[in-house]
Amino acid sequence: MHSSLEANEVASEKFQPILNDYYSERFKHIIEKMSHTVPSNRVGLIKNELALSNLNVAENQLEALKYIASLNVLVDLSLQGWIFDIKDGELTLKMENDNLDDKKKIKYRLSTERNAQFRVPSVSGFIKKMEEVRTFNGEKLSVKNLIGDKNFLIKQISQDSAVCEPYIQLVTDEYDEHTGYKLSHIWRYFRYTWSIPYKIMPGRNLFYLVRDRLQPFHPIIGIFALGNSVLNLSNRDDDIGWTVEAIKKSMCRMTNEFVCEQTVSGTDGRKIKAKISMPMEKEKDHQERINRYADRMYPLLLKNIEDAINEIYIKDLDFISDTKYPRQEQIDRLLVTAAEYAEKAINNHNNGLSPDWEEEAQSNLFKRKRAKELAKLLQTRCVFNNAGGDTNAQRLMQLLSTETGRRAINTALVANRKQKIGSNMMEIIVCGAIPPYNELLGGKLISILACSPTVIRDYTNRYKNQVSEIASRMKGSRVVRDSHLVYLGTTSLYAVGSSQYNRIIVPQLNNSFLEFNKIGVTEGYGTVFFSKETTSVFSKLLELQDGGKRISHVFGEGTSPRFRMISRGLSSIGIKAEAFLKHYSPRIVYSIKLAKNTNDFLLGLEKEADYGYELEDAATVEQMTQHLIDYWYERWLKMRLTSVDIKERLSCFSAEGLLLGNI
């Protein structure tokens, strides 16, 4: 990135792909043509060049693919909002502030890829089939019957009658009793109405409809979905206590900071503002507190390391499991093994039907992973073995004082964290109301129900016997993790946050509160703006370059295959991946703690999740979920009916405008 940015810029990056002489000249030629073209026509020039290049892709294929990939990336980046600045034959891409926070501009950045999905035959065919009128139980209906009737809502409001009766429905492949559509098809159709393109997420997930039983056919109030949690998110991890900084903060003396004015001597009374820090606890109290904390945390860190070592298959790694004081030569030998098997890990595949876990553990991919992970854990054990001090607090402070010690603490924290993230935490990846229920603050209802006891129970029941495939391949035997859901996270799409998450604090029947906590802001990285065409070209390019597939979308290769594909693809053409994968759009991070002891459970300090009720008690789960619906109705819906001209707003709604076939 350039060291100096203009006032309105947040990023400025040169775009100079590394190509052979022939394609470098072609790239320079297209840049020269763009410099004499108005900005609105530049993408058209690139697309014309792409069409010509795709015809000749067989000739010198690897270099041709690099060129095609470079052009595809340029098209994607232009649609993301990057501005092309061409000077002296060089192309610089710039991102300006006013392209980031404006909702309309963000929606526009997403719209190209979203609309492209509707041109895929399978998607357009699906939409057409859902919108066709058909007969079910003697009635003519289509997916339009699942859109709320505005006239019904207006009538109920006018008569001061119940406006709606929401209920939650887990999506399966079963057929809807009211319309005959598959529940999964109903969810999919309404998901396509989102501004973010629909991409299937691998891993654990749950999909839900929220419906209105008061109207015929029980129309859709909203939809939501849970997906795998993000592996690394500093705001969340600090909030839970999973970071070195969180431990360091817990070990520091508590202080209270405030700003005051001070008179500067010799300046005739001129005053300056100064930040003052005052202790909130006596030194004796501080020492007692950190001793109690360290006596819980330090043994826990040691146990994390021990547990992680015990979950690694070691028969073929020349290592004895009860080695308390590993030698450096053992660690070095494991690193050599990891490097050796990294080269062999091409065209990976897993036996997904009836895996022999011990055999799977000995595959090239997992032998590399096991050797590398074991070396890291043994190195961490060495650091803890050498920590000086007579008490746990002294040993912990000594580790915190060095970079090596802090890395060892982080490794011990991660050993526990990666188990919990995959089993006890989820992300709200889709959440919102379907018009016209958005006018009734249906988004608030959907957000609340995504955290309901019904969802916690459904998740626990679905995954309580699920084998952890990566852990089983690492251990060489079947591993089933605890599946109690205790934490949900989500992020806003826009920098200003999300109105449907704001001020959600709901009292529950178990004497706790359901609350969406703002825990920070992240700009983050992602691939949602990159097209299917770009990903496809990168896949072919990397396979040729590597002599096989290093990213085969199998368990164990690493997190987010799509992200790694695009990141490696950008690097392969000489483009700085970090710069162009960054969102450059601040997003608010929210956390929702579902158990009374969420943090202690996730840290491993407590073994059982405490919900304050029994998940197995169906009547209690139903009662507590209904309480959330009733609270929303009284707290938000009734207020909405008096705070705006709701009938006028509803009358402006057109069901035809929501139908996807009209796009």
C-alpha positions in Angstrom: 0.0 0.0 0.0 1.3 3.5 -0.8 2.7 5.3 2.3 0.6 8.4 1.5 -3.1 8.3 0.8 -5.3 11.2 -0.3 -7.8 12.5 2.1 -10.7 10.5 0.8 -8.8 7.2 0.3 -8.5 4.2 2.6 -6.4 2.0 0.2 -4.3 2.4 -2.8 -2.6 -0.6 -4.5 -0.7 -1.0 -7.7 -2.1 -3.8 -9.9 0.9 -5.3 -11.7 0.4 -9.1 -12.3 3.5 -11.2 -13.0 3.0 -12.5 -16.5 5.4 -13.7 -19.3 6.5 -11.3 -22.0 3.7 -12.0 -24.4 0.9 -11.5 -21.9 2.7 -8.6 -20.2 2.5 -6.8 -23.5 -1.2 -7.6 -23.9 -1.9 -6.4 -20.4 0.0 -3.1 -21.0 -2.0 -2.7 -24.2 -5.4 -3.1 -22.4 -4.3 -0.7 -19.7 -3.3 1.8 -22.4 -6.7 1.4 -24.1 -8.5 1.9 -20.7 -6.5 5.2 -20.2 -8.2 6.6 -23.2 -11.7 5.3 -22.3 -14.3 6.8 -19.9 -14.4 4.9 -16.6 -17.9 3.5 -17.3 -16.6 1.7 -20.4 -13.5 0.2 -18.9 -15.0 -3.1 -17.6 -16.5 -3.6 -21.0 -13.0 -3.4 -22.6 -11.7 -6.0 -20.1 -14.6 -8.3 -20.8 -14.0 -8.1 -24.5 -10.4 -9.0 -24.0 -11.4 -11.9 -21.7 -13.7 -13.2 -24.5 -10.7 -13.2 -26.9 -8.3 -14.7 -24.4 -10.7 -17.6 -23.5 -10.7 -18.7 -27.1 -6.9 -19.2 -27.0 -6.5 -20.7 -23.5 -5.1 -24.0 -24.8 -1.9 -22.4 -26.1 0.7 -22.1 -23.3 -2.1 -22.8 -20.9 -0.5 -21.9 -17.5 0.5 -18.4 -18.7 -2.8 -17.9 -20.5 -4.7 -18.8 -17.3 -2.6 -16.3 -15.3 -3.6 -13.6 -17.8 -7.3 -14.6 -17.8 -7.3 -14.7 -14.0 -5.8 -11.2 -13.8 -8.5 -9.8 -16.1 -11.3 -11.6 -14.1 -9.9 -10.2 -10.9 -9.9 -6.7 -12.4 -13.6 -7.0 -13.3 -14.5 -8.2 -9.8 -12.5 -5.5 -8.1 -14.1 -2.8 -10.3 -17.6 -4.1 -9.2 -16.4 -4.0 -5.5 -15.9 -0.3 -5.8 -12.2 -0.1 -6.5 -11.4 2.9 -8.8 -9.0 2.5 -11.7 -6.3 5.2 -11.7 -4.0 5.0 -14.7 -0.8 7.1 -14.9 2.3 6.6 -17.2 1.0 3.2 -18.3 0.6 1.8 -14.7 -2.7 0.8 -13.1 -3.4 1.7 -9.5 -6.6 0.7 -7.7 -8.0 3.0 -5.1 -10.7 2.5 -2.5 -12.4 5.7 -1.3 -14.3 6.3 1.9 -17.6 7.1 0.3 -17.6 3.7 -1.3 -17.6 1.9 2.0 -20.3 3.1 4.4 -23.2 3.9 2.0 -25.7 1.0 2.1 -26.8 1.6 -1.5 -23.2 1.4 -2.7 -22.5 -1.8 -0.7 -25.7 -3.4 -2.1 -24.5 -2.4 -5.6 -21.1 -4.0 -4.9 -22.9 -7.2 -4.1 -25.6 -7.0 -6.8 -23.5 -8.2 -9.8 -22.6 -11.5 -8.2 -26.1 -11.8 -6.8 -27.8 -11.2 -10.1 -25.3 -13.6 -11.9 -26.7 -16.5 -9.8 -30.1 -16.0 -11.4 -28.6 -16.7 -14.8 -27.5 -20.1 -13.8 -30.0 -22.6 -15.4 -30.5 -24.6 -12.2 -31.3 -21.5 -10.2 -33.6 -19.8 -12.8 -35.3 -23.2 -13.3 -35.9 -23.5 -9.6 -37.3 -20.0 -9.3 -39.6 -20.6 -12.3 -40.9 -23.8 -10.8 -41.6 -22.2 -7.4 -43.5 -19.3 -9.0 -45.6 -21.5 -11.3 -49.2 -21.9 -10.2 -50.0 -25.5 -9.2 -52.7 -27.5 -7.5 -52.3 -28.7 -3.9 -55.1 -30.1 -1.8 -57.6 -28.8 -4.3 -56.3 -25.2 -4.3 -54.3 -23.2 -6.9 -51.2 -21.8 -5.3 -47.6 -20.8 -5.9 -44.8 -19.5 -3.7 -46.6 -16.2 -3.8 -49.0 -17.6 -1.3 -46.1 -17.8 1.2 -45.8 -14.0 1.1 -47.8 -12.3 3.8 -51.1 -10.7 2.7 -50.8 -6.9 3.4 -54.6 -6.5 3.3 -55.0 -9.2 6.0 -52.5 -7.3 8.2 -54.1 -4.0 7.6 -57.5 -5.4 8.5 -56.2 -6.9 11.7 -54.6 -3.7 12.7 -57.7 -1.7 11.9 -59.8 -4.0 14.1 -57.3 -3.9 16.9 -57.1 -7.7 16.6 -54.0 -10.0 16.8 -51.7 -9.0 13.9 -49.8 -12.3 13.6 -49.1 -15.6 15.4 -45.4 -16.4 14.8 -43.9 -19.8 15.2 -40.5 -21.3 14.4 -39.9 -24.2 12.0 -36.7 -26.2 11.5 -36.0 -26.7 7.8 -35.7 -30.3 6.6 -36.3 -32.1 3.3 -39.9 -32.8 4.4 -42.8 -31.3 2.6 -44.8 -28.4 4.0 -48.3 -29.5 5.0 -49.8 -26.1 4.0 -48.4 -25.7 0.4 -46.8 -29.0 -0.6 -43.4 -27.4 -1.2 -40.3 -28.9 0.4 -39.3 -26.8 3.4 -35.8 -26.6 2.1 -37.1 -25.2 -1.2 -39.1 -22.5 0.6 -36.1 -21.4 2.6 -33.9 -21.4 -0.5 -36.4 -19.3 -2.5 -36.6 -16.6 0.2 -32.8 -16.6 0.7 -32.4 -15.6 -2.9 -34.2 -12.4 -2.1 -31.2 -11.3 0.0 -28.8 -8.7 -1.3 -25.8 -11.0 -0.5 -25.4 -13.8 -3.1 -26.4 -17.3 -1.9 -23.5 -19.6 -1.4 -23.8 -23.1 0.2 -21.8 -23.2 3.4 -20.1 -26.5 4.3 -19.9 -27.9 7.8 -22.5 -27.8 10.6 -25.6 -25.7 9.8 -29.3 -25.2 10.8 -31.9 -23.5 8.7 -35.2 -22.1 10.0 -38.4 -20.5 8.8 -40.5 -18.2 11.1 -44.1 -18.4 10.0 -47.5 -16.8 10.7 -50.2 -19.3 11.6 -52.8 -16.6 11.6 -52.9 -16.4 7.8 -53.8 -19.1 5.3 -50.8 -21.1 4.2 -48.8 -19.8 7.1 -46.7 -17.2 5.2 -43.1 -16.6 5.9 -42.3 -13.8 8.5 -38.6 -14.4 8.1 -35.7 -16.8 7.8 -32.5 -17.4 9.6 -29.6 -19.8 9.5 -26.7 -20.8 11.7 -23.3 -21.8 10.3 -19.8 -22.6 11.5 -18.1 -20.0 13.7 -15.2 -17.9 12.3 -12.0 -19.6 13.5 -10.1 -16.4 14.5 -11.9 -13.3 15.6 -10.0 -11.2 18.1 -12.9 -9.2 19.5 -14.8 -12.4 20.3 -11.8 -14.3 21.6 -10.9 -11.4 23.9 -14.5 -11.3 25.2 -14.4 -15.0 26.0 -10.8 -14.9 27.5 -9.1 -16.9 24.7 -6.3 -14.5 24.0 -3.0 -13.7 25.6 -4.2 -10.1 26.0 -7.2 -11.3 27.9 -5.0 -13.2 30.3 -2.6 -10.2 30.6 -5.5 -7.9 31.4 -6.8 -10.3 34.1 -3.3 -10.3 35.7 -3.0 -6.5 35.8 -4.1 -4.4 38.7 -7.6 -3.0 38.1 -7.6 0.8 37.5 -10.1 3.5 36.7 -9.2 6.0 34.0 -10.7 9.4 33.7 -9.9 12.7 32.0 -9.4 15.9 33.9 -8.1 19.4 33.2 -4.8 20.6 34.7 -3.4 24.1 34.8 0.0 24.4 33.1 2.4 26.3 35.2 3.8 29.5 33.8 1.1 29.9 31.1 -1.3 32.4 32.8 -3.8 29.7 33.6 -3.8 27.7 30.3 -5.3 24.3 30.9 -4.8 21.0 29.2 -6.7 17.7 29.4 -4.9 14.8 31.1 -5.7 11.1 31.4 -5.5 10.0 35.0 -5.3 6.3 36.1 -6.3 5.4 39.6 -6.1 2.0 41.2 -9.5 0.3 41.9 -8.0 -2.3 44.2 -5.4 -2.4 46.9 -2.1 -4.1 46.1 -2.9 -6.9 48.6 -6.3 -7.4 47.0 -4.7 -7.4 43.6 -2.2 -10.2 44.6 -5.0 -12.3 46.2 -7.1 -12.0 43.0 -4.4 -12.9 40.5 -3.3 -15.8 42.7 -6.8 -17.2 42.6 -7.0 -16.5 38.8 -3.6 -18.1 38.1 -4.4 -21.1 40.2 -7.4 -21.8 37.9 -5.8 -20.7 34.6 -2.3 -22.1 34.8 -3.2 -25.7 35.4 -5.9 -25.3 32.7 -3.3 -24.3 30.1 -1.2 -27.3 31.0 -4.2 -29.6 30.7 -5.0 -28.1 27.3 -1.6 -29.0 26.1 -1.8 -32.5 27.5 -5.3 -33.1 26.1 -4.2 -31.9 22.7 -1.2 -34.2 22.6 -3.4 -37.2 23.7 -5.6 -36.5 20.7 -2.8 -37.1 18.2 -2.1 -40.5 16.6 1.6 -41.1 17.3 2.4 -44.7 16.4 4.2 -43.7 13.2 5.8 -40.5 14.6 8.6 -42.0 16.7 7.3 -40.5 19.9 6.3 -41.9 23.3 3.1 -40.4 24.6 4.2 -39.9 28.3 7.3 -37.8 27.4 7.0 -35.0 30.0 10.3 -33.4 29.0 10.7 -33.6 25.2 14.1 -33.0 23.6 14.7 -30.5 20.8 15.9 -33.2 18.5 12.5 -34.9 18.8 10.8 -31.7 17.8 13.2 -31.1 14.9 12.6 -34.6 13.6 8.8 -34.0 13.6 9.2 -30.8 11.7 11.3 -32.6 9.1 8.5 -35.2 8.8 5.9 -32.5 8.4 7.9 -30.8 5.6 8.4 -34.1 3.8 4.7 -35.0 3.9 3.6 -31.5 2.9 5.2 -32.1 -0.5 3.3 -35.4 -0.8 -0.1 -33.9 0.1 -1.4 -33.4 -3.4 -4.9 -34.5 -4.7 -6.1 -35.2 -1.2 -9.2 -37.3 -0.7 -11.0 -38.7 2.3 -13.0 -41.9 2.6 -16.3 -40.4 3.6 -18.5 -43.5 3.5 -17.0 -45.8 6.1 -13.6 -44.4 7.1 -11.0 -46.4 8.9 -9.8 -43.6 11.2 -6.4 -45.1 11.8 -5.8 -45.5 8.1 -7.0 -42.0 7.4 -4.6 -40.7 10.1 -1.7 -42.1 8.1 -2.6 -40.4 4.9 0.0 -37.9 3.6 -2.2 -34.9 4.5 -2.8 -36.0 8.1 0.6 -37.3 8.8 1.9 -33.8 7.8 -0.7 -32.2 10.1 0.0 -34.6 13.0 3.8 -34.1 12.9 3.5 -30.3 12.7 0.9 -30.1 15.4 2.8 -32.4 17.8 6.0 -30.5 17.2 4.3 -27.3 18.2 2.7 -28.8 21.3 5.9 -30.3 22.5 7.7 -27.0 22.0 5.0 -25.4 24.1 5.4 -28.0 26.8 9.2 -27.2 26.9 8.4 -23.5 27.4 6.0 -24.3 30.2 8.5 -26.7 31.8 11.1 -23.9 31.9 8.8 -21.2 33.4 10.3 -19.9 36.6 8.5 -19.0 39.8 7.3 -20.6 43.0 3.6 -19.9 42.4 1.3 -20.3 39.4 0.9 -16.5 39.3 4.7 -16.0 39.2 5.0 -18.6 36.4 2.2 -17.1 34.4 3.7 -13.6 34.8 7.1 -14.9 33.7 5.5 -16.4 30.5 3.7 -13.2 29.8 7.0 -11.3 30.0 8.6 -12.9 26.9 7.5 -13.4 23.3 8.3 -17.1 23.5 6.1 -17.4 26.6 3.2 -15.5 25.1 3.4 -17.8 22.0 3.2 -20.8 24.3 0.2 -19.4 26.2 -1.5 -18.8 22.8 -0.9 -22.3 21.7 -2.4 -23.7 24.9 -5.4 -21.5 24.5 -5.9 -22.4 20.8 -5.7 -26.1 21.7 -8.9 -25.7 23.7 -10.5 -23.0 21.5 -10.5 -25.0 18.2 -12.5 -27.8 20.0 -15.1 -25.4 21.3 -15.5 -23.4 18.1 -16.3 -26.5 16.1 -18.8 -27.9 18.6 -20.3 -25.4 21.0 -20.4 -22.2 19.0 -22.2 -21.1 15.8 -22.6 -18.0 13.7 -25.8 -16.4 12.6 -25.1 -16.3 8.9 -28.6 -15.4 7.6 -31.2 -13.4 9.6 -34.0 -11.2 8.6 -37.7 -10.6 7.9 -39.5 -11.1 4.6 -41.7 -8.2 3.4 -44.2 -7.1 4.4 -43.3 -8.3 7.9 -40.2 -6.1 7.9 -42.5 -3.2 8.5 -43.7 -4.9 11.7 -40.1 -5.1 13.0 -40.1 -8.8 12.1 -36.3 -8.6 11.9 -36.1 -8.2 15.7 -38.3 -11.3 16.1 -36.1 -13.4 13.8 -33.0 -12.2 15.6 -34.4 -13.2 19.0 -35.7 -16.6 17.8 -32.3 -17.4 16.4 -31.1 -17.6 20.0 -34.1 -19.4 21.4 -34.1 -22.6 23.5 -35.8 -24.4 20.6 -32.7 -23.7 18.5 -30.3 -24.7 21.3 -32.2 -28.0 21.7 -32.3 -28.7 17.9 -28.6 -28.1 17.5 -27.7 -30.3 20.5 -30.0 -33.1 19.3 -28.7 -33.0 15.7 -25.0 -33.1 16.5 -24.8 -34.9 19.8 -23.6 -38.1 18.0 -21.8 -36.6 15.1 -18.2 -37.7 14.6 -15.6 -34.9 14.4 -13.9 -35.9 11.2 -10.8 -33.9 11.5 -10.2 -34.8 15.2 -10.9 -38.5 14.3 -8.3 -38.4 11.6 -5.8 -36.7 13.9 -6.4 -39.2 16.6 -6.8 -42.3 14.5 -10.0 -43.3 16.2 -13.6 -42.0 16.5 -14.0 -38.7 18.3 -17.4 -37.2 19.2 -17.4 -33.7 20.8 -19.9 -32.3 23.3 -22.5 -30.5 21.2 -24.2 -28.1 23.7 -24.6 -24.7 22.0 -23.6 -21.9 24.3 -22.5 -19.0 22.1 -23.7 -17.3 18.9 -21.9 -14.6 17.1 -22.8 -12.4 14.1 -21.6 -9.3 12.3 -23.5 -6.4 10.7 -23.4 -6.1 7.0 -23.0 -2.3 7.2 -20.7 0.0 9.1 -23.6 1.6 10.9 -24.6 -1.7 12.5 -27.9 -3.5 12.2 -31.2 -2.0 13.5 -32.6 -5.5 14.0 -29.8 -6.3 16.5 -29.8 -3.0 18.4 -31.1 -2.8 21.9 -32.1 -6.5 22.1 -32.2 -7.3 25.8 -35.0 -9.8 26.5 -35.7 -11.2 30.0 -36.0 -15.0 30.0 -37.9 -17.3 32.2 -34.7 -18.8 33.6 -33.8 -15.5 35.4 -31.3 -14.5 32.7 -31.3 -12.1 29.8 -31.0 -12.8 26.1 -28.8 -9.9 24.8 -27.0 -9.0 21.6 -23.7 -7.5 22.9 -21.6 -5.2 20.7 -18.1 -6.4 21.4 -16.1 -4.5 18.8 -15.6 -3.6 15.2 -13.9 -5.6 12.5 -13.0 -4.9 8.9 -12.3 -8.5 8.2 -11.6 -10.4 5.1 -13.8 -12.3 2.7 -14.4 -13.6 -0.8 -18.1 -12.8 -1.3 -17.3 -10.2 -4.0 -15.2 -12.6 -6.2 -17.1 -14.3 -9.0 -17.6 -17.9 -9.8 -15.6 -17.4 -13.0 -12.6 -16.1 -11.0 -12.6 -19.0 -8.6 -12.9 -21.5 -11.4 -9.8 -20.0 -13.2 -7.8 -20.0 -10.0 -8.7 -23.6 -9.4 -7.3 -24.7 -12.8 -4.3 -22.4 -12.5 -3.2 -23.7 -9.1 -3.8 -27.4 -10.1 -1.4 -26.9 -13.1 1.1 -25.0 -11.0 1.1 -27.5 -8.2 1.0 -30.6 -10.3 -2.2 -31.6 -8.6 -4.9 -30.2 -6.2 -3.6 -28.9 -2.9 -7.0 -27.6 -2.2 -9.4 -30.5 -2.7 -12.2 -29.3 -0.4 -11.7 -32.2 2.0 -11.7 -32.2 5.8 -8.4 -31.4 7.2 -6.8 -29.3 4.5 -7.6 -26.1 6.3 -10.3 -23.6 6.9 -12.4 -22.0 4.2 -11.2 -23.6 0.9 -12.7 -20.8 -1.1 -10.8 -18.2 0.8 -7.5 -20.1 0.5 -8.2 -20.7 -3.2 -8.6 -17.0 -4.0 -5.8 -16.0 -1.6 -3.3 -18.4 -3.2 -4.7 -17.6 -6.7 -4.0 -13.9 -6.2 -0.5 -14.6 -4.9 0.2 -16.9 -7.9 -0.3 -14.0 -10.3 1.8 -11.6 -8.2 -1.1 -9.7 -6.7 -1.1 -8.8 -3.0 -3.9 -11.0 -1.6 -4.3 -9.3 1.7 -5.1 -5.9 0.2 -7.9 -7.2 -2.1 -9.5 -9.7 0.3 -10.0 -7.1 2.9 -13.5 -5.7 3.1 -12.5 -2.1 3.9 -15.9 -1.8 5.5 -16.1 -1.7 9.3 -18.7 -4.2 10.7 -20.0 -4.4 14.2 -19.4 -7.7 15.9 -22.1 -9.0 18.2 -22.0 -11.9 20.7 -24.9 -13.7 22.3 -24.2 -15.9 25.3 -26.8 -18.7 25.6 -25.8 -20.3 28.9 -25.3 -18.8 32.4 -21.7 -20.0 32.4 -20.8 -19.5 28.8 -17.3 -18.2 29.3 -16.2 -20.6 32.0 -17.6 -23.5 29.9 -15.8 -22.4 26.7 -12.5 -21.8 28.6 -12.8 -25.3 30.0 -13.1 -24.2 33.6 -16.5 -25.9 33.9 -17.5 -29.1 32.2 -21.3 -28.7 32.0 -23.3 -26.0 30.2 -25.8 -24.4 32.6 -28.9 -23.1 30.8 -31.0 -22.7 33.9 -33.5 -25.2 32.4 -33.5 -28.8 31.0 -33.0 -29.1 27.2 -34.8 -32.4 27.3 -38.0 -30.9 28.8 -40.0 -30.2 25.6 -42.7 -28.3 27.5 -40.2 -25.9 29.1 -38.4 -25.3 25.8 -41.6 -24.5 24.1 -42.8 -22.3 26.9 -39.5 -20.3 27.0 -39.5 -19.9 23.2 -43.1 -18.7 23.2 -42.2 -16.2 25.9 -39.6 -14.7 23.6 -42.3 -14.3 20.9 -44.8 -12.8 23.3 -42.2 -10.3 24.6 -41.4 -9.2 21.0 -45.1 -8.7 20.4 -45.6 -6.6 23.5 -42.3 -4.7 23.4 -41.7 -4.0 19.7 -44.7 -4.9 17.5 -47.3 -3.0 19.6 -45.1 0.1 19.8 -44.5 -0.1 16.0 -48.3 0.1 15.4 -48.4 3.5 17.2 -45.1 5.0 16.3 -45.4 5.1 12.5 -48.3 5.1 9.9 -48.0 1.4 9.6 -51.1 0.9 7.5 -49.8 3.4 4.9 -46.5 1.6 4.8 -48.1 -1.8 4.4 -50.3 -0.5 1.6 -47.2 0.4 -0.4 -46.0 -3.2 -0.4 -46.3 -5.3 -3.6 -45.9 -9.0 -3.4 -45.2 -9.0 -7.2 -42.1 -6.8 -6.5 -40.7 -9.5 -4.2 -41.0 -12.3 -6.7 -37.6 -13.3 -8.1 -38.9 -13.9 -11.6 -39.5 -10.2 -11.9 -35.8 -9.3 -11.5 
